[in-house]
Amino acid sequence: MGEYIIRTASEGDADAIAALERLCFPEGEAAEKVDFIKRLNVYAGHFLLLESDGILISMINGMVTDEPDLNDKMYHNADMHNENGKWQMIFGVESHPDFRKSGYAAVLIEKFIEEAKNQNRYGLVLTCKEPLIHYYEKFGFRNEGISHSEHGSALWYQMRKKLV
């Protein structure tokens, strides 16, 4: 792993974030730039970006809510964010294809978990496809089975890491 910085995002990062999203998710699953702008306007502090030499290599993001389960409405409605909520949702953990399997995503996941602990959240929730279940289990997430999410017409599994 090379030298890198981790920082929160701002609206000025929307182009780079949307470009990374398009590299990491198929059409229909990738959020649009307009969705990222809405999210950044409401909860930019819940975006962690990992950069090296000014290049966005990896990111993690998601809203905070009192709702215990991640649902599809959250992806498109930034106003559902509640800064004092109990659960940190994770909408995306993404690494540029040229930098995958280098530990960058793991660094961000661990930092996101640490921040959720420091913010006294009950825990973190994400959805993933079946091949990634074992990856998230390494960080203490537990598979709760098939999610109610129909995002991008894919089959998603809900994963939860309890902190309390």
N, C-alpha and C positions, 0 to 999 in steps of 0.2 A: 504494500500500500504506500502510495506516495504522499507528499505533503498535501494537506487539505485544510479547509476551514469549514465550520458548520455555523450557519446563521439562520435567523428567521427570515421570512420573505417579505416583500413589499409589492404593491401593485405593479411596479416597474419590472418585476420578474415574470409577469404573466406570459410574455412571448416564449421565454426559455422554458418555463414550466409546461406550457401547452405543447411545445415541440418535444420535450422529453416524454410527455404522456402519449403522444402519437407514436413514438418509437417503441413504447412498452406495451400498449394495449391495442387490440384490433379496433377497427371502426365499429361504432355501436357501443363499445365499452369505454373508449377514451372520452374523457371530459373535454368540452370545447373551451376555447380561450375565454369566452364570455362567462362561463361557469366559474373559471378560475378567478376572473376579475371580481365577480360577486363574492366568492369565498375570501379572497384577499382583502376586500373592503371590510369584511366582518370579522374574520379570524386569522389574519396574517401571522399572528404569533403561534398558531398551531400548524405552521408549515416549517419544516426544517429542511434546509438545502445544504448539500455537501458539494463544495466546489474545489477545483484545483486549477490554478492558473486562469481563473475567471471562467472556467467551463463548468456548467452544471452537470455533475456526475451522477448524483443520486438525490432522492427526496422522499419525504414522508409527510403526509398531511391528513387532516380530518377535523371534524367539528366536535364540540363538547355538548352533551345533552343529558337530561335526566332519563331519557328513554333507554331501557336496557338493551334493546336489540337494534341493530343497524337496519334501516329500511331504505328503499329506493328513493323516497321523497327527499331524504337528506342530501343526496347528491346534487339536487337542483334547487334547493331552497336554503340558502345560507342563513336566512332569518330564523331557522330552527336552532341555530347555535345558541347555547346558554353558557356563558363564561363560568358560571358557578355550578354547572352540571356535574353529575356524579360519574359519568362515563365519557372517556376519550374515545371517540370513534376514529378508525383509521380507514381512509378512503383509498389510499394508494401508498405502496412502497415500491419505488421504481429506481432502477439503475440503468444508465446508458448501456446499450448492448456491448460497447467496446470495453466496458469496465466491470462487467458482471463477474461473479465468483471471485471477487477481490476483497470481500469483507466490508464494503462501503455501506450496503443496506443494513447489515448487522449493527454497525456503529450507530446508524440513525435509529434503528428499532430500540436499541438499548438506551439511547439518549431520550427518546420519546417516552419510554417506560419510566425512566428516572424523573423526567419532568412531570409526568402524571402522578407519581408518588409525591413529589414536592408540592403539587397542587391539591393533594388530598383527595384524588379521584378514587372511586371504588375499583376502577380497573379500566382496561382497554378492550375494544371489540373491533374485529375486522371480519371481512369475508374473503375467502380465497378459493381457488379451484383445487380439486383433489390432489394433484401432484405437489402442491405447496403445503399441505397440512403438516407433514413431518418437519418442514423448515420452521414453521411458526411454533411448533411444539418445543423446539430447542430453546425458545425464549420463555417458556412457561405458559403459552397459550394452550387451551384445551378445546378440542373439537366438540361442538354442540350439535353437530349434524347438519343436514341440508338447511340452508337459509331460506327465508321467505323471499329473498331478493330474486328478481328476474332481470336484473341489470344486464343489458346487452344480450339477452336471451341465452345466457350461460347458466350452468349449474354451479352454485356457490355453496360453500360450507361456512358456517359462522364459527369463529374462533374467539375465545374470551380469556383474558388474563386478569384474574382477580388480584387486587392489591390489599384489600381488607377482608 
